[in-house]
């Protein structure tokens, strides 16, 4: 199986992708107040893929998610 080389997320700031990089090999520690995306993806070779992205802030107690969209697959939930 082919390996898709993507991180799980990244910092949000002046550049599109900046530290911290949310990947296993990152040496950059997450700190309270960091604004990051969390965007896991699923890819099928020869078909394509999808990423579901949340943006939020690292807090003293975890993560404050700024994303308000539902995860429902029912179109009626978006009306």
Buried (B, 14 or more C-beta within 10 A) or exposed (E): EEEEEBBBBBBBEEEEEEBBBBEEEBEEEBEEEBEBBBBBEEBEEEEEEEEEEBBBBBEEEEBEEEEEEEEEEEEEEEE
